[in-house]
Amino acid sequence: MQWCEAVVHTTTEGSDIVSELLMRLGAVGTEIIDRADVPDPDKPGVYWELYDKKLLENMPEDVLVKGWFAQDEHTHDVLGNVRQQLSELLQSDFGLDLGTLTLDMQNVADEDWSENWKKYYKPFRIGSHLVVKPTWEPYTARKGDLVIELDPGMAFGTGTHETTNMCMQLLEKHLSSGLRVMDVGTGSGILAIAAARLGATDILAIDIDPDAVKVAKENVALNGVEKQVRVVVGDLCKSEAMPCELAVANIVADAICMLAGPLTRHLVKDGLLICSGIIREREQDVLAAAKEAGYTVYDRIEKGEWVALCLRNEAA
């Protein structure tokens, strides 16, 4: 199948706005390419130590937002609407630097854009011991490394997003060997696999999306942790209780608010819930729902506009 790839030149500040606009106008998917998302090789951070030093050299100066539209009889009108909406956005006064919003277009084959992101996905370290390695990239492990081999496919959870990154940091900090763990909204399975690498012995990874479950099962098998991790399609609110000492949920604020109560059926007394996918503006909503369900705040970290919480279940 042929696709039309729309490429909008913008800024870090405007990238999410442009991505949302393209999706609203019919894009089947978007990709943001932003130098700010790549660690500076000259300034290695605590949680980012492994990267291709030539990667920044190959990144464009502008932030690019790519969107893909099906090539059919409506494509001309759809792209005309994209141009018009970008022009109106540029003239709007939101007090934001959106860049030029220049639009480039090209036709691409299906396999081109679905695989293109892989060239930007390199091995990287999270915390003291966890290392995420794409299946197609070589990596020589150091002493003490806990390597997670991953092919996320179309499921959420590459480890590069702040929310996944922070959940893994909190897992490394608070997960003790032998604990039972539940991964709610497992996506690619990365957090369940991380829990297994960190010593959890009984892990239930659950997701409502069958495609995500398929990807997660493949990644669990790839990492040889099938004995520790069970991956199932399911709805947490309707599933039978599985007692666990720790649950992790990297989803969105509304879902966390909704699931905080039902999760107390699964978490033992004083068990921990690690949750992210929370933008700072929604943190108080999550905290209010958590308090009502019987949780107290045990730990908290933030990165960029995102927050991750570690909550203790004190419900009777």
C-alpha positions in Angstrom: 0.0 0.0 0.0 1.2 3.5 -0.8 1.1 6.3 1.8 1.6 10.0 1.7 4.1 11.1 4.3 3.5 14.7 5.6 6.5 16.2 7.3 5.9 19.4 9.4 8.9 21.5 10.5 8.2 22.8 14.1 9.8 23.1 17.5 9.9 21.0 20.7 7.1 23.2 22.1 4.9 22.7 19.0 5.6 19.0 18.3 2.7 17.6 20.4 0.3 20.1 19.1 1.2 19.3 15.5 1.1 15.6 16.1 -2.4 15.9 17.6 -3.5 18.0 14.6 -2.3 15.4 12.1 -4.0 12.6 13.9 -7.2 14.6 14.1 -7.1 15.2 10.3 -6.8 11.5 9.5 -3.1 10.4 9.9 -2.9 6.7 10.8 0.2 7.4 12.9 2.8 10.1 13.7 6.5 10.3 14.6 8.3 13.1 16.3 12.0 13.5 15.5 13.5 15.9 18.1 17.2 16.4 19.0 16.1 17.3 22.5 15.0 13.6 23.0 18.5 12.3 22.4 21.1 12.5 25.2 24.0 14.9 24.5 27.2 12.7 24.2 29.2 15.4 25.9 26.9 15.5 28.9 26.1 11.9 30.0 23.4 11.7 32.6 22.8 9.4 35.4 20.2 7.3 33.6 21.4 7.7 30.1 24.9 6.3 29.4 24.8 4.3 26.2 24.2 5.9 22.8 25.6 6.2 19.3 27.7 9.4 19.4 27.0 10.0 15.7 23.3 10.0 16.2 23.0 13.7 16.9 25.0 14.5 13.8 22.3 12.8 11.7 19.4 14.5 13.4 17.7 17.5 11.7 18.0 21.0 13.3 14.2 21.5 13.1 11.9 19.3 15.1 10.1 17.2 12.5 6.6 15.7 13.0 5.8 13.1 10.4 2.3 11.9 9.7 1.1 9.1 7.3 -2.1 9.4 5.3 -3.6 6.6 3.1 -3.1 7.3 -0.6 -6.6 7.3 -2.2 -9.1 9.6 -4.0 -9.5 11.7 -0.9 -5.7 12.4 -0.2 -5.6 15.7 -2.2 -8.5 17.1 -0.1 -7.1 15.8 3.2 -3.7 17.3 2.6 -5.2 20.6 1.5 -7.0 20.6 4.8 -3.7 19.9 6.6 -2.1 23.0 4.9 -5.1 25.2 5.8 -5.1 24.0 9.5 -1.3 24.6 9.8 -1.7 28.1 8.3 -4.4 28.9 10.8 -2.4 27.5 13.6 0.6 29.6 12.6 -1.6 32.8 12.7 -3.1 31.9 16.1 -1.6 33.7 19.1 -1.1 31.0 21.8 2.1 32.6 23.1 4.0 29.5 21.8 7.0 29.1 19.5 5.7 26.7 16.9 8.4 27.3 14.3 7.7 27.7 10.6 5.2 24.9 10.3 6.5 24.3 6.8 4.9 21.2 5.2 6.8 18.7 3.0 5.2 15.7 1.4 6.4 12.5 -0.3 4.9 9.1 -1.2 6.3 6.1 0.7 5.7 2.4 0.6 4.2 0.7 3.7 7.4 -0.9 4.8 9.4 2.3 4.7 7.7 4.3 7.5 6.8 1.2 9.6 10.6 0.4 10.0 12.1 3.9 9.7 12.0 4.6 13.5 14.4 1.7 14.2 17.5 3.7 13.1 16.9 6.1 16.1 16.4 3.3 18.6 19.8 2.4 20.2 20.8 0.5 23.4 20.6 2.6 26.5 20.9 2.3 30.3 18.2 3.1 32.9 19.2 3.3 36.5 22.2 1.4 37.8 21.7 -2.0 36.1 18.9 -2.1 33.6 19.9 -1.9 29.9 17.4 -1.9 27.1 18.8 -3.4 23.8 16.8 -3.4 20.6 16.9 -6.9 19.0 18.7 -5.6 15.9 21.5 -3.7 17.8 24.7 -5.2 19.1 25.6 -4.7 22.8 28.4 -6.0 25.0 27.1 -6.4 28.5 29.1 -5.1 31.5 29.3 -6.8 34.8 26.1 -6.3 36.7 24.0 -5.4 33.6 20.4 -6.6 33.5 19.8 -6.6 29.7 16.3 -6.4 28.3 16.1 -7.3 24.6 13.2 -5.7 23.0 11.3 -5.3 19.7 8.3 -3.2 20.7 6.6 -3.5 17.3 3.5 -1.3 17.3 3.0 -1.6 21.1 3.8 1.2 23.5 6.9 0.8 25.6 10.3 1.2 24.1 11.8 2.5 27.3 12.8 5.9 25.9 9.7 7.7 26.9 10.0 9.5 30.3 7.0 7.6 31.8 8.4 4.1 31.0 11.9 5.3 32.0 10.7 6.5 35.4 8.7 3.3 36.1 11.8 1.3 35.5 13.8 3.5 37.9 11.2 3.0 40.6 11.1 -0.7 39.9 14.8 -1.0 40.4 14.6 1.1 43.6 11.7 -0.7 45.3 11.3 -4.2 43.8 12.8 -6.9 46.1 13.7 -10.4 44.8 10.8 -12.9 45.1 7.9 -10.4 45.0 4.7 -11.1 43.1 4.1 -8.3 40.5 1.2 -7.2 38.3 1.9 -5.1 35.1 -1.3 -3.3 34.2 -1.4 -2.2 30.5 1.7 -4.1 29.7 2.1 -2.8 26.1 5.4 -4.2 24.8 6.0 -6.1 28.1 9.1 -4.1 29.0 8.1 -3.4 32.6 7.1 -7.1 33.2 10.5 -8.2 31.8 12.3 -5.6 33.9 10.6 -6.9 37.0 11.7 -10.5 36.1 15.3 -9.3 35.5 15.2 -7.6 39.0 14.1 -10.8 40.7 10.3 -11.0 40.7 9.2 -14.6 40.5 5.5 -14.4 39.7 4.5 -11.7 37.2 1.1 -11.2 35.6 1.2 -8.8 32.6 -2.3 -7.8 31.5 -3.6 -5.6 28.6 -6.9 -5.1 26.9 -5.3 -4.9 23.5 -4.7 -8.4 21.9 -2.1 -6.9 19.6 -0.1 -5.6 22.5 -0.4 -9.0 24.3 1.0 -10.7 21.1 4.0 -8.4 21.1 4.5 -8.7 24.9 4.5 -12.5 24.6 7.1 -12.4 21.9 9.3 -10.2 24.0 8.9 -12.3 27.1 10.0 -15.4 25.1 12.9 -13.4 23.5 14.2 -12.7 27.0 13.6 -16.2 28.3 11.4 -15.2 31.2 8.3 -17.3 30.3 8.5 -19.1 33.7 8.2 -15.8 35.6 5.8 -13.8 33.3 2.3 -14.7 32.2 0.8 -12.3 29.6 -2.9 -12.3 29.2 -5.7 -10.3 27.5 -8.0 -9.0 30.2 -9.8 -6.2 32.0 -8.5 -5.6 35.5 -11.9 -4.5 36.8 -13.4 -7.9 35.8 -10.5 -10.3 36.5 -10.2 -12.5 39.6 -8.0 -11.2 42.4 -4.3 -12.1 42.1 -2.5 -11.2 45.3 0.7 -9.3 44.6 3.2 -7.1 46.6 3.8 -4.7 43.8 1.8 -3.4 40.8 3.0 -1.1 38.0 0.7 0.8 35.7 2.2 3.1 33.0 -1.0 4.2 31.4 -2.8 7.6 31.7 -4.1 9.7 34.6 -7.8 8.9 34.0 -7.1 5.2 33.8 -5.1 5.3 37.0 -7.8 7.2 38.8 -10.3 4.6 37.6 -8.2 1.6 38.5 -6.8 2.8 41.9 -9.7 1.3 43.8 -10.0 -2.0 41.9 -6.2 -2.5 42.3 -6.5 -2.7 46.1 -8.2 -6.1 45.6 -5.0 -7.4 44.1 -2.4 -5.5 46.2 -1.6 -6.9 49.6 -1.7 -4.5 52.6 1.3 -2.2 52.4 1.9 -3.3 48.8 3.2 -0.7 46.3 1.6 0.7 43.2 4.1 2.3 40.8 2.2 4.5 38.3 3.1 6.9 35.5 1.6 8.4 32.3 0.7 11.3 34.5 1.3 14.8 33.3 2.0 17.3 36.0 -1.3 19.1 35.5 -3.1 15.9 36.4 -1.0 14.8 39.4 -3.5 16.2 42.0 -6.4 14.3 40.3 -4.4 11.1 40.7 -3.4 11.8 44.2 -7.0 12.6 45.2 -8.2 9.3 43.7 -5.3 7.4 45.4 -6.1 8.9 48.8 -9.8 8.0 48.4 -8.8 4.4 47.5 -6.6 4.2 50.6 -3.1 4.9 49.3 -0.4 7.1 50.7 2.6 8.5 48.7 5.7 6.5 49.2 8.0 7.9 46.5 7.8 10.4 43.6 9.9 11.4 40.7 9.4 13.7 37.7 11.0 14.1 34.3 10.1 16.9 31.9 6.3 17.3 32.0 5.7 13.8 33.4 5.4 12.5 37.0 5.7 9.0 38.4 4.4 8.0 41.8 5.0 5.0 44.1 1.9 4.6 46.3 1.5 2.4 49.4 -1.8 0.5 49.7 -3.1 1.1 53.2 -6.6 0.0 52.5 -7.9 -2.6 55.0 
